[in-house]
Amino acid sequence: MATLQLNNIVKQFDDTQVLKGIDLEVHDREFVVFVGPSGCGKSTLLRIIAGLESASSGDIMIDGQRINDVGPAERGLAMVFQSYALYPHMTVEDNMGFSLKLAGVPKEERRRKVREAASVLQLEPLLERKPKALSGGQRQRVAIGRAIVRNPSIFLFDEPLSNLDAALRVQMRIELARLHEELDATMIYVTHDQIEAMTMADKIVVLQGGVVEQVGSPMELYHHPRNRFVAGFIGSPKMNFLEVELVNAGPESVEVRLPDGATCEVPVDGSGLGAGPLTLGIRPEHLRLEPEGPLSGRIEVIERLGGVTSLYVRMQDTLVTVSADGNVDSRVGDILRFGFDRACAHLFDAADLALPSLSRHPLAGLNRQDNRTPSVTSGQ
């Protein structure tokens, strides 16, 4: 397949700078996901890689060759869009092979490549159908098959699952992950859905306001976010944030005063901590119900999801989400006391940067393809 390198990519529209100097390397056979809120620049960056947009400055390199001036058709890439863009009057087989036909590929070779792609995508029984006779998921698989037959060096996906319902999105996530393993291909995928990013990516690129906030494996970003934005964006339900007061700071822990007045030590490096407010970050799954817990609040909403129940608890001006057992016996209006796993807590300074954690999680560095069993040592 191929490697991709982006060097200081800038994109400017009149007086608006959409991308502000993007540096990134995508390794051969990686599944890389660009994720971020609407307007962060992720789709623009993908279109620049594809050649559908030009960069205002910077270099795009594939396998060490600069391709800024190479047209989209000559870059050896294939792009799958949010819209299926299938020809309604053509069969599935004709849709998948149309680009090969335009390229002058002989009919028998076209047929062979389409059949091979159809086998990978489990589309063989549908080759004679037209798009109107297909479900949304089947149409998206046809669009992916149209990309596969071109044997591209890199696959580019621009929010391909956005038009599907929830059940189909889950199914297609599984199929795309399987497809990546089977094709052993380099893939770049754009989404605003952090669940898609966490479940499919080897490496996640979090963008905000045209800037790369953090790059890392899903578990690296989950356990060790660089700043408050990444911490709040990665993880579902999202991380809780509590404003706390500094009591004491040292190289091995920072002691803070919680909203209810209790104090606790967080295992982070506070040796370089300056003056200013602090924010404590705790994920809902790291909160636990404790009759004598240091935090308390009134339950405003309960969401029962079967195996897990989400409790939305009002603490003064902050609404906190607690992930509890599905059979928890709680009701709206109850006063709830709870604590948290301090080894999993995060602390952010006045600039919203995370203080270095001293509790390295054993899964943090593993990516989706890494099936090694991590060892757990004392103090982790």
N, C-alpha and C positions, 0 to 999 in steps of 0.2 A: 504494500500500500504506500503510504506517504507520511512525511512529517511536514508540519506547518509552523512557520515562525512569523510573528507580527512584531515589527520594530517601530515603536513610537507612532502608531497610527492615529492621525488626527482627522476629524471630519467637521467641516464648518459649512453651515448654511447661512449666508449673509453674515449677520452679526452674532449668530448663535453657534456655539461650539458644542456639537453633539457628542463627539468622542475626543477625549483630552489626553492623548498620548498613551495608547494601549500597547503594552509589551506582553507577549504571550507565546508560549511554545506548546504545540500539540504533538505528542510523540506518535510514532507509528502504531497503529492498531488501538489507540486509545478511544474511549467513548467520553467525550468532553461535553459538558452541558453549560451553556450560558444562561444564567438565571438572574432575574431582577425585576423590579416593578415596571409598569408601563412607562415608556419614555426614557428608560435608562440607557438606551443605545444598543441593546443586544441584537435586534434585528438588522439595524444599520450595519453593525460590525459583520454580521453574517453575509449581508448583501455585498459588502466590500470584498470579502473573501471570495465570493462567487463571481465577482466582476460585474455585478448589476449596478453597483455604485462605485465611484472612484474616490479614493482617499485624498484629502486635501494635502496631506504630507505623510511620510513614513513609507516603510517597505513591507511588502508581502512576499514571503519566501516559501516555496514548496520544494522540498528536497534540496535546499541550498540555492535554488534558482529564483531570481527576482521575477515576479509575474505581474507587476503593476500595469504594464502596457500590453499584456496578453489578454485577448478577448475571452468572454465567458465560455464560448464553445471550445476554445483551445486549452483551457486550464485543466481539463481532465477531471472535473468535479461534477457531481449530480446533486440537484437540489429538490427537496420535497416540501411543498408549500402547505399552508393551512387549508387552502382551497384545493380540492382534488384535481380540478382543471382537466377532466376527462372529456374526450370527444363523444357526445351522446349518440351519434350515428354509427360509431365503431364498436366492434366487439371488444371484450377484454383483451384477447390476443392481439388484435390490431392496435389497440391503445398502447399496450406494452411495447410493441415492436415498431411504433411509428417513427421514433427518432432514428432507429437503425435503417428504416426504409429511406428516410431523408438523406442519410449518410451513404446510401448506395450499397448497403450490405446485401449480399445475395439472399434470396428468399429462403433457401434451406438453412442457411446459417442463422437468419433471423428467427426462424421457427425453432431451431435448436436452443438458442439463447432464451427465447421466451418460455419454452417448456421447462428449461432448467430453473429459471426464476420462479415460474409458477409452482414447481415442485417444492422449492424452498418456502414459499409463502402459502402453500396449501390452497392454491387457486386452480389446480388442474380441472376440477369439475365445472368451473365457471368460465372457461376460456371462450365459449361461444355466446355467452350472455352479453347484453349491453348494459351500460351503467345504471339505467333506470330500474333494472331488475336486481340490483345489488343493495346490500345494507351499507350504512356509513362506514363500518369497519372494513367491509370487503372493498369498497371504493378506495379507502386509504391504502389498503394492501396493493391494489392495482397501481396506485401512484408510486408506491415504493418499488414495485416490480419494474415499472418504467425506468426507474433510476438504476436498478440492479443490472438490467440487460446492457447498460452502457459500460459496465465494469469500471467505474470511476476510481480515481486514486483516493478521494475523500467524499463521503456522503455528508450533505448538509440538510438539516431538518429545521424548518421554521414553524414552530408551534403546530406540528402536524395533527395533534389530537384535540385541538380546541373545539372542533365542531362535533365531537362525539359525546354521547351521554356518559354518565359516571361509570357504569358497568363496562361499557366498551373501552373507555380510557384505561381501566385496569387491565383488561384483556390485551389491549394493544401495547401497553407498557411491557407486559411479559413477552409478547411476540417480538418487540423491538430488541429487548435484551437478548432473547434467543437468537435473533437474526445477527446481532453483533458477534456473538460467539461463533455462529456457524460460518459467517462470511470472513471472520477474522479481519474486519475492516476498520479503518479510521473513520470515526463519525463525530460530527459536531452538531449539537442539538440545542435549539433555542426554546425556552419556555419561561412563563412567569410563575409556574406552579412548582414550588419547592419540593413537593412530594415526588413529582416526576424526576426532578434532579437527584434527590436522595436515593431513589430506587433504581435508577438506570446508570448513573455516571460512575466512571473511574475517577474523573476529576471534575470538580465544579468550579466555575468562574462566576463569582458574584459581582454584578455591576450595579452601580448607582450613580446617576448624574454624569454618565460618560466616563466614569473612572472605575477601574478594577479595585474592589474593596478587599477581596481575598481570593486566593486560589488554593485548592487542596482537595483531598479525598472527602467523601461525604461525612465520614466519622471524624475526620480532622476538624472540619468546619463545625460539626455538631458539638464536639467536646472542647474545642479550643478556638472559638471565634475571635477574630482580631479586634473587633469593635462592637459597639452596641447595635449598629445596623445589621451586621451579619448575624449576631446572636438572636435578634428578633425576627429575622427573615427565615433562617434555617430552623426547622423543627415545627411539628404540628401536634397539639396546639402550641402557639408561640410562647417564647420565654416570658416569665413575669419579671417586672422591674419594680424595685422598691427603693425609694430615696432613703439613705441611711447617713448617720453621722460618724465621722472618724473619731475613734477613741485612742488608738495606738497603732503605729505602723512599724514593721520590722522586715528583715529579709526573708523570714519564713512564714509570716502570717500578718494579717491586718485585722485588728479588733474594731468592730463597728457597733453602733447602737441602732437597734431595730425600731420600727415605728411604735411598737408597744412598750418600748423602754428597756427591754432585755438587751444584753450584749452577747456577741459571739465572735469567734475568731474564724477567719476565712483563710485557707492555706494558699495564699498568693504572695508573690514577692512585692512588698511595699517599700523597699529601700529607696526607690526613686520617686515616691509619691509626693506630689506637691500639694499646695493648699487648694481648697475648692470642694464642691459637693461630690459625693460618691453615690453610685447606683449599684445595688445588689441585684444580680440576675439569677433567677431560679426557674428551672423548667418545671412544668406542671407534674411530670412524672417523678420528680425528685422531692416533691412535697409529700409528707405523710401525716396522717391523722394521729394526733397525740393529745390525750386529755390535759397534759400539763405543758403543751407546746408553747414556744415563745411568741407565736403569731396567732392572731384571732380575728374573726370577722363574721359578718352575717351572710348567710347563703341567700343570694338573689335569684339564681337560676340553676336548675339541675337538668343535665342532658344525659339520659340513660342510653348507652350505645351497646348494651349487651354485656360483654366482658369487662368494659370500662365505663365508669360514670364520671362525667366532667362536672365539677362543682364550681360555680362562679361566686366568689366570696368578696363582699365589699369590705375593704379595710380603709377606713377614713375616705380619702378621695381616690383610692386605687381599687380597681377590680382585678382580683387574683383568680387564676384558674388552677384548680387542684384536680389531678387525675387520681381517682380512687377506684377501689374494687367495684365491679359491676353490681354487686349486691349490697353496697353500703346503705345503711339505714339512716338516711338524712332527708330532711324536708326543707322546703323554702321557708326562710325565717329563722331557722336554727342558728345558734351561735356556735361556730366551729373553731376549735383550737388545733393548730398543726405546727409541725416543725419541718426541718429539711435536712438533706444530706449535705453537710458542709464541704465534703470533698468534691461535690459536683456543683458547688455554687461558683458564680462568677462575680468579679468586682470591676466596675468601670470608673475611670477617673473623670475629672471635669470636662475633658475633651472627648469623652465617650470611648476612650481606648481601654481595652481589657488589660488588667494587671496580669503579669505572667503567672500562670497557674503552676503550682507545685504538685498537683495531683494528676499525673499523666495517666490517662485512661489507656488500658492495654489494646483497645480496638481503634484508637484515634488515628493511627497511621495506615490502617488497612483500607484498600479500595474494594470495589465490588467483585473484582476478579480474584482477589487474594483469599485463598481458602485455607491459609495456615491457621493453626490453633495457637493463639497468643498465650504466653505464659503470664501468670499473675504473681507478682512478687510482693513482699511485705511493703506496706506504705502506699500502694497504688490504690 
